[in-house]
Amino acid sequence: MKTIEIDDELYQYIAGQTQRIGESASDILRRLLLGDSSIQPEPLAEPVVVTPVISSNIFDLINRQDLQAEQSVVGRFLFILSTLARAHKKQFAKVLDIKGRNRLYFGHSAEELSEAGSSTNPKLIPNTNFWVITNSNTTRKKMMLTETALKLGYSEQDAERIRDLL
């Protein structure tokens, strides 16, 4: 069996081209690339499994009602970060590279963030092993969300959409 990695956008496109229940990715690609679903090529020695590189994106997972249920900016901030972490489990550690001039924004523990600055008020990002400072103004939190989105591969436009969720 051969395995190929494709980005999430392409995977969603292929899945969106499904015409019947149970149609495999190979059947879909055969139909799209060869133009005729009745063409039956010789069976492959090994079937191909299509695996998306990114599990999903935040826009597939974010629930506006849950987001609006968060009464505080900090609550929404943590909710958005948690959703980004869920969408990008393997890549989320890239947030550790996001830093201010004199302080860390993300870390592996509250102590790590507290040692790197005063009045950081670190909070655990729900359902992760990452901590984030929360004692910054809303503008700084929006900048942190924008940088996080860019690190995770979102376009500038989508990063702004994520920022505006706050």
C-alpha positions as CSV (number, residue, x, y, z in Angstrom):
1,M,0.0,0.0,0.0
2,K,1.3,3.4,-1.0
3,T,0.7,6.5,1.2
4,I,0.8,10.0,0.0
5,E,0.5,13.2,2.0
6,I,-1.6,16.1,0.7
7,D,-2.6,19.3,2.3
8,D,-6.0,19.7,3.9
9,E,-7.4,22.0,1.3
10,L,-6.7,19.4,-1.5
11,Y,-8.1,16.6,0.7
12,Q,-11.3,18.6,1.3
13,Y,-11.6,19.1,-2.5
14,I,-11.2,15.4,-3.2
15,A,-13.7,14.5,-0.5
16,G,-16.1,17.1,-1.9
17,Q,-16.0,15.4,-5.3
18,T,-17.7,12.2,-3.9
19,Q,-20.6,11.1,-6.1
20,R,-21.7,8.0,-4.2
21,I,-21.5,6.6,-0.7
22,G,-18.4,4.5,-0.3
23,E,-16.5,6.0,-3.2
24,S,-12.8,5.7,-2.4
25,A,-10.3,8.5,-2.9
26,S,-8.7,6.3,-5.6
27,D,-12.1,6.1,-7.4
28,I,-12.6,9.8,-7.1
29,L,-9.1,10.6,-8.4
30,R,-9.4,8.1,-11.2
31,R,-12.7,9.7,-12.3
32,L,-11.3,13.2,-12.1
33,L,-8.0,12.5,-13.7
34,L,-9.0,10.0,-16.3
35,G,-12.4,11.5,-17.0
36,D,-14.3,8.3,-17.1
37,S,-15.5,6.3,-14.1
38,S,-16.1,3.3,-16.3
39,I,-12.5,2.9,-17.1
40,Q,-11.2,0.0,-15.0
41,P,-7.4,0.2,-14.9
42,E,-5.5,-2.9,-13.9
43,P,-5.5,-3.3,-10.2
44,L,-2.6,-1.7,-8.4
45,A,-0.3,-4.0,-6.6
46,E,-0.7,-1.7,-3.6
47,P,-3.7,0.5,-2.9
48,V,-3.0,4.2,-2.2
49,V,-4.1,5.8,1.1
50,V,-4.6,9.5,1.1
51,T,-3.6,11.2,4.3
52,P,-4.1,14.9,4.9
53,V,-1.1,16.7,6.4
54,I,-3.3,19.0,8.5
55,S,-6.2,17.5,10.3
56,S,-8.4,20.5,9.8
57,N,-8.5,24.2,10.3
58,I,-10.1,26.3,12.9
59,F,-13.0,27.4,10.7
60,D,-14.1,23.7,10.5
61,L,-14.0,23.4,14.3
62,I,-15.0,26.8,15.7
63,N,-18.5,27.0,17.1
64,R,-19.6,30.6,17.3
65,Q,-22.1,29.8,20.0
66,D,-19.5,28.3,22.3
67,L,-17.2,31.3,21.5
68,Q,-20.0,33.8,22.4
69,A,-20.7,31.9,25.6
70,E,-17.2,32.9,26.8
71,Q,-17.9,36.1,28.7
72,S,-14.4,37.5,29.0
73,V,-11.7,38.3,26.4
74,V,-9.4,35.9,28.2
75,G,-11.9,33.1,28.0
76,R,-12.4,33.7,24.2
77,F,-8.6,33.9,23.8
78,L,-8.1,30.6,25.5
79,F,-11.0,29.0,23.6
80,I,-9.5,30.1,20.2
81,L,-6.0,28.9,21.1
82,S,-7.4,25.6,22.3
83,T,-9.3,25.2,19.0
84,L,-6.2,26.1,17.0
85,A,-4.3,23.5,19.0
86,R,-6.9,20.8,18.3
87,A,-6.8,21.6,14.6
88,H,-3.0,21.6,14.4
89,K,-1.9,19.1,17.1
90,K,1.5,18.3,15.4
91,Q,2.4,21.9,14.6
92,F,1.1,23.8,17.6
93,A,4.5,23.7,19.3
94,K,5.5,26.4,16.9
95,V,3.8,28.9,19.2
96,L,6.8,28.6,21.5
97,D,8.7,30.7,19.0
98,I,6.3,33.7,19.5
99,K,7.9,36.1,21.9
100,G,7.8,39.7,22.9
101,R,10.8,41.9,23.3
102,N,11.3,41.1,26.9
103,R,8.9,38.2,27.7
104,L,7.7,34.8,26.6
105,Y,4.1,34.5,25.4
106,F,3.9,30.7,25.3
107,G,5.6,28.1,27.4
108,H,5.4,24.5,28.8
109,S,4.6,25.7,32.4
110,A,3.3,28.6,34.4
111,E,6.7,28.8,36.1
112,E,8.5,29.2,32.8
113,L,6.3,32.1,31.9
114,S,6.4,33.7,35.3
115,E,10.2,33.6,35.4
116,A,10.4,35.3,32.0
117,G,8.4,38.4,33.1
118,S,6.4,40.0,35.9
119,S,2.6,40.0,36.1
120,T,2.2,37.4,33.3
121,N,-0.9,35.6,34.8
122,P,-0.2,32.4,32.9
123,K,-3.1,30.1,32.0
124,L,-3.1,26.6,30.7
125,I,-4.5,26.5,27.1
126,P,-7.4,24.0,27.5
127,N,-6.8,20.5,26.4
128,T,-3.1,21.1,25.7
129,N,0.2,21.0,27.5
130,F,0.9,24.7,26.6
131,W,0.6,27.8,28.8
132,V,0.0,31.3,27.6
133,I,0.3,34.7,29.3
134,T,-3.0,36.4,29.8
135,N,-2.0,39.7,31.5
136,S,-1.7,41.6,28.3
137,N,-4.1,44.0,26.6
138,T,-6.6,42.9,24.0
139,T,-4.5,44.4,21.2
140,R,-1.5,42.2,22.3
141,K,-3.8,39.1,22.5
142,K,-5.0,39.8,18.9
143,M,-1.4,40.1,17.8
144,M,-0.6,36.8,19.5
145,L,-3.5,35.1,17.7
146,T,-2.4,36.6,14.4
147,E,1.2,35.3,14.8
148,T,-0.1,31.9,15.9
149,A,-2.3,31.6,12.9
150,L,0.6,32.6,10.6
151,K,3.0,30.1,12.2
152,L,0.4,27.4,11.7
153,G,0.2,28.1,7.9
154,Y,-2.9,30.3,7.6
155,S,-2.9,33.1,5.0
156,E,-2.8,36.8,6.2
157,Q,-6.5,37.1,5.4
158,D,-7.4,34.0,7.5
159,A,-5.1,35.1,10.3
160,E,-7.0,38.4,10.4
161,R,-10.3,36.4,10.5
162,I,-9.0,34.4,13.5
163,R,-7.8,37.6,15.2
164,D,-11.3,39.1,14.7
165,L,-12.9,36.2,16.5
166,L,-11.6,37.7,19.8
